[in-house]
Amino acid sequence: MKNMKHNMYKKGLVLLVLLFVLRSTPAFSSTIHQENVDYTKQTDDNQCQNKSKYPTLSSIKTPEDVGFSTKELSEVDSFIENEIKNGFPGAALIIIKNGKVVKNTSYGYAKKYNSFTFLKQPQKMKKDTMFDLASNTKMYAVNYALQKLVSEGKINLNHPISHYIPEFKDLPNDVINAKETLRIVDLLHHIAGFPSSVHYYNPEQAGALFTQDRKEMLDKIIKTPLQSIPGTTQIYSDIDYILLGFIIERVTGQKLDQYVENTIYKPLGLKHTVFTPLKKGFKEQDFAATELNGNTRDGYLMFPNMRTYTLQGEVHDENAYYSMDGVSGHAGLFSNTHDLAVLLQVMLNDGGYDNTKLFDKETIDVFTTPSELNPTFGLGWRLNGDESMNWMFGEYAGDKVIGHTGWTGTITVIDRENNLAIALLTNKKHSAVIDHLVDSNWFYGDMFSISTYGSVIGKIYEALK
């Protein structure tokens, strides 16, 4: 009886939230915004495309030119538009194939709420709206940096972490003594033994590991005990990537954002892929908003220096914002569909774009080889290794398709065999928490079909002739 009452309570809460959001969704005639972008001009102002070492993106007349069905792609629009009408906040979708931009479309709203208040004039999603990529930071900052450094012979994946960070070693009170033998490849495979995360920013949860000072974070990670014996268990861990970010900084002598922005994004002509964007000339209205009330989960949580305002242009992730000053290997990168399309094309081009080479095909092949422990993991990249990944890649993607997701509502998909790539960016967390007593990380936006990603990715593959 107690469980029945609790289930009825949960269902009642969900219905109340549904009614609230449906009532607060404006009846605009359409929230789809088609974009026809000239990528040749935007990514290469100074060089002729026919002299490029690597293919560059360009527009097409019709999707049929590269094997897509216009009619079936319109069904993707209808699906996402229906989600928006039912209360989902917003999305942006870009599809590239054979070096052509097949589709670049925005839907819904970048910002609908200020705290719990529904805006009388919601901010529409635009072609250049930037998103908090969350864990896609791991791929398009850290993995790209590592793939570049490995290609240049500056990092060896089989070297122990201590080769690059000598102070990374076991401590007397460590129950599992294995840090001194941990390799970079172990971090990338998520088999190093670190827990999935530690709330370093929260003194009540982190205890002696608490810090909100980036200068102290490496020391705190070194002091973080391993949860399992390395190589025995796959634990998807943010700590792995925070540490990888620090390794990149040691090798390059630059802060992570400086290195990737100056040596990767700038040479590619990318102007909207950046860490800490509000400190670098961007404005709040340039971004898709995320949580309604800071990191409070609608007033349920509290820790020192917590943000309580609607987040827009600031990284949502707490460790990234409070403990890493917005620049971390696991989260913190912002981008938009245009820039991500170029980054995706780099992988389809086997490591370069236009006249810029970042890394070589051999290195990509190493990073995208399935782990022996789990076929759905490469080196950082997620692989469509078995049916357990249908939620992300859909039913029709091949087993060599790679990609990644981000907690805020982002997914990137790279299909090298079909010369196809997709980025679906959403702001699903720009919605109310359903029931913080049950799960404070479960937002209303998480309930929609679009939030499982595979529903959209599958429809895109269905549109491919």
N, C-alpha and C positions, 0 to 999 in steps of 0.2 A: 504493500500500500504506500509506503514511504517513497519507493522508487517511482510508482505510478504518479504520485503527486508531483514529484520532482520533474518527471518528464512532461507532465501537463504544464508545469510552470515554465519550462524551457520553451515549449511550443507556443505558449501564450506570449512570451517575450519576443520570439521571432516574428509572430504575427503583428505585434505592436510596432516593431521596427519596420516591417514591410509596409504597414499602413502609413507610417510617418514618412518614409522615403517616397512612396508612390504619390502621396499628397503633395510632396515638396518638389516633384519633378515638373519643370515648366513644359507647357504644351507648344514648344517651338515646332514649326513645320518640318524641320530636318536638322539633325545634329551631325550630319556627315559633311566633311569638308575635303573634297578631292583636290589633290595637288599635282600639278605638272611642273616638275623641276628640271631645269637644264643643268645637269650635273657636270657637263663639260666645262661650262663657264664658272660654276661655283667652286670646283675643286682644282682648276688649273687655269689661272689667269695669265700666266706668263709663258706657257709652253704649248706647242702644238700637239694635239692628241695623236696625230699619226707618227710622231717621233717618240712616243712613250715606250718605255721598256716593258711595262706591264699594262694590261687592259684597264681602261677607266670607264666609269659608268656613264651611260647616256640614256636619253628618253626613247620611247617607242611610240608608234602610231596606235597600235592596238595590241592587247595581250596575246592575240593569236599569232603575232609575229614571232613569239618565243614559245608557243605551244600551250598557252593558257586559253581557257574559255571565258570570254567576257561575261556571258550569262551566268556561269557558275561562280565567277568572282563576285558578281552582284549579290549572290546568295550569302557570301561572306559578309558583305555590307549589311544585308538585311538582318543577319543573325546578330551582329554587333549593335546595330541600330535598335533592335528589339530589346537588347540588354540595357541600353541607355534609357529607353522609354520606361523600362521596368525599374529604374532607379540606380543602375550602375553609373558611376561618376564619369569616366572618360577613357579614351584609348587613342593610340596612334599605331598604324600598321604600315610597314614597308616590305615589299617583296622585290627581290632582284633575281634575274635569271639570264645567263649568257651575257653578262655585262650590261644588261638593260634594266632600267627601273620599270617594273611591271605595274606597280601600284604604290602610291604614297598617300595615305588617307588618314585624316583625323576625325574623331567622333566625340560627341558629348562635350564635357566641360573639364577645364583644367582646375577650376575651383568652384565648388557649389556652396560651400559653407564657410562661415567664420565662427569657429567654435561650433555650438549647436544651432546657430542661427542660419537659416537658409537665405542665401543672397537674393535680393530682388532682381539683380542682373548678374547671373552667374558668368564667370569668365570662360569663354569658349576655348576649346582645344584648337590649336593652330598647327600649321606645318612645322613651325620652328620651336614649338613648345619643348622645353627640356625636362627630362625626368630623372629622378633619383634612381639610379640603376641597381642600387643595393648590391646583391652578391654577383651581379654581372660585372662589377668592379674587378672581381677575382680574375675574370678572363681578359677584359679589355684594358686593364692596367697591369696587373701582376703577370698574367700568363704571356701577354704580348711582350712585356719587358724581359721576362725570362727566356722566351723563345728567341728574342733578339740577342741577349747576352750569351746564350748557349751557342747560337749560330756563330757568334764572334769569338768563341773560345774563352770567354771571360768567366763563365760559370760551368762547372762540371756537376751534373745532376747526382752523380754517385759520391761526391765529396761529402764528408760529414758537415753538419751545420757549424760545428766548432772550427772548421777550416776558415770560415768567413767571419764567425763571431766567436773568438777564442773563449770568452767568458761563459759561453753556453755549455754547461756541464752539470753533472749530478751534484746534489746537495746532500749533506749528512742525514737529513731527515726524510729524504725521498724513499718511499717504500719500493718503487720500481726504479732501478738504476739502469738507465739505458740512454740518457740524453746525449752522452758523449759519442755514441755510435749512430745516432739518428742522422739520416742523410736528407738532402733536399728532396730526392725522389719520394721519400716516405711522407713528407709533408704534402706533396702534390697528389699522392695516392690516398691521402687521408687515412694512413695506417700508422701514424707516428705515436698514437696512444693518448694524445691530448683529448680532454673533454670537448664536447661540441662548442661550448662557450663558457666563459666565466663573466659574471656581471661586475667587471672591474670598477665601474663607475658608481656602484652602490655599496656603501660601507657595511650595510646590514647583511648583504649576501656575500661580498668578497672578503670581508674580514681583513686579514693582514695583506691581502692582495689588492686592496682598494687603492685606486689612484684616479685623479682627474687631471693628470699632468703627463703629457706625451713623453717628456724626458725620462719619466720613471717607468714607462710601460714595458720596455724591453727587459728591465730587471724583474718586473712583476711576472712576465711570461716565463723567464728563466726559473723563477721560484714556483711556478705553477706545476703541481705534481701530475705525472702521467696517470691516466685512468686505466689504461690497459697496456699489456706488453706489446711493444711495437711489432707490426707485421701479423698480428693475430686477429685484429678486428678493424673493420672499416667504420670510422666515425667521422662523418662530415663535420669538419671543425673550422670555425672562424679563426681560432687561434693559429692554426696552420698557416693561414694566409696573412694574418697580422705579422707573424714571424717571417714569412717570405718577403713581405714588404720591407722589413728591416734588413734582410740579407741584400736586397737590391740596393738599399741606401748605402750599405757598407761597401759594396762592390763598386758602385758608381761615384760615391762621394757626394751624392745629391739627395735631397729629400724626394720621396717618391713622386709627388706631384710635379716637381720641377723636372725630373728625369723624363717621365712619360709625356708631359706636355711639350717639352722642348725637343725631344729626340724621336717621338712617335707621332703625336697629333699635329704639331706644327708643320713638319715636313710633308704630311699628307694634306695640308690645307684645311684642317679641321678647326673651326672657331667656336664650336659649342660643346666641346668635350673637355671637361675641366673638374678639378676638385675645388672646394670652397668658393663657388662661383660668386656669392654675394660680396666677397672680398676682392673680386677681380673684375668689377664693372658691370655685372649683371644685376637685374632688378627682380623683385619677388614675382612680378607678373610674367616673367619669362618662363616660369616653371609650373608644372603640375603639382598641386598641393597634395600632401599626404595626411597624416593623422590630424584629427580635428582639434585636439587639446594637448598639443605637445607630445610628451612621452607618458602622459598620465593614465592612458587607457580610459579616457573619459572620467578622470578624477579618482580612479581607484588606486593608482600607484603614487609613491612619493619617495624622492631621494634628493640629496643636496644639489642645488643649482638646476633643478629640473625645469625644462621649458613647459609652458602651459598654453601657449598660443598655437594657432593653426600653422603647421609647418609648410613652408613654401620656399624652396631654394636653399634649404639647410638639410644635410643628410639626416635621415630619420634614425638610423642605427645608433644606439646609445653608446656603445664602446667607441664607435668611430667619432661621434660628436664630442662626447665629454672627456674621453680618455686619450683620444688620438688627434684632437684639434681638427677634426674634419678630414684628415688625410691618413688613410689606412689601406692595407692590402686587401681587406675583406669587404669594405664598403666605403662609399664617399664620392664615387665618380658620378657625374651628371653628363647626359648627352641627349641628342634628339635623333629622329629617324634619318635625317640626311647624313649626319656624321657616322652613325652606326652602319649605314649602308656601305660607306667607304671602308670601314673597319672589317665588315663581313667580306667585302670583295677582296681584301688583302688575303684572307684565308683561301678564297676560291682561286686567287691568282698564285697560290703557292708561296706567298710571303712578301708580296710587294704591290705597289700601286703607282701607276704613271712612271716616273723616274726614280721613285724611292723604294729601295729594298730594305725590309725590316729583318727578315729571317729567311731561311731556306726550307725547301720542301722536306728534306730529310728530317729537320727538326720538328716540323709539323707532324710528320708521320710518327715520330717518337712520342710526341705529346698526345696523340690521338689513338695510340695503341691501347686496347683494353687491358685493364689490370687482371692479373692472374687470380686475385681474390674475388673480384666482382666485375663482370663484363660491362656494367653500366658506368664504370669509372675509367677515364683515361688519366692523364696527368693534369688534374684540375678539371678538364672538360668532362661533362656528362655525355655518355654514349647511349644510343638506342639499342643497348645490348640484349634486351629481352623484353617480354611483354609487360614487365613491371613499369616500363617507361612510357606506356601508352598514354597515361594521363598528361604527359608533357609533349610527346612527339606525335600523338595520334596513332591511328591504325596503319597508315600507309607509308610512313617513312621507312627507309632501309636501315639495316643494322649498323651501317657505318656513319649514319647521321649523328652529328655532335651538336652541343649547345650548352646553355645554362639558363637558370632562372634567378630571379631576385625577389626578395620578400615583399617589396613594395608593389609588385605586380608586373614584372618584366620577364620576357623570354627572348632568347636569340637561338636561331636554328641554322645550322650550316650543313648543306648536303653537297659535298664535293663531287660525288659521282654524277649528279644531275646539274651541277653548276648553278645551284639554287641556294638562296639564303633568305631568311625571314626574321624580322624583329617586330614583336608585338609589345608595345609599352602601354601599361595601364596605371591608373592611380587608385587601385581597388581599396587601399587603406584609407582613402579620403571618404570615410563613412563611419557610422557609429559602431562601437563594440557591442556585440549581441548580448553577452552575459559574462561579465568579468568574474563571476563566481565559478563558472564552468571553465572558461578559457579566455583569459584577457588578451590573447593574441588572435582571437577569431572575430573578424570584423564582418559587418553586413556585406561588404563588397566581396568577401571570400565565398559567399553562398552562390554566386552566379556561375553559370557554365563557362563563361569566358575565363574565369579565374583558374580553371584547370588546364588552360592553354591548349591541350590536345584537341579540344572541340574545334578551335579555330584552325590550328595547324592541319588537322585532318581535312577540313573543308578546303583549305588551300591546295592540298595534294589532290583532292577530288577534282579540282578545277583544272588540273594539269592533264592535258590530253594524253 
